[in-house]
Amino acid sequence: MLGTSGMERYRKLALAEWRKLKPLTGAAGKPADYEESHRRRGITHIMQTLAQGGDLHEELWLKLADKRAEQHPDDAIRIYRHQVESAVGQTNKEGYSVAVRYLEKIKTLMAQSGREQAFSSYLETLRTTHKRKRSFIAMIEEL
């Protein structure tokens, strides 16, 4: 999904975060907090996959983006932008709707960091690149 340099960056981040996780155990080795334990298992799976050089299924990339969005919005934006291109590539209204949902996430993240102008430039690039996809262009005009 991401280029080689992007994958390597995420592998390094994953390894660093994986090493920080401490096991959550209570009495008799059972999880102290089931929800936290379950959440960590999901994150650990993502980090292990990346750390071991594997690629992630699209669903896991999106989970990773959602987890990193608050503290590392640029990481999430990069993943969401890839999803936008993939969805627009479907060349149908359903794909365009999916793309718009990711664009809304990108817009929110960029606004939170004061980069509204950068988002406007990104939209303009999409308009130029996909000018023949009139349904998509009409949908993004509402952003």
Helices and strands as residue ranges (DSSP letters): H 4-20, G 27-29, H 34-51, H 58-68, H 73-88, H 93-112, H 116-129, H 134-140
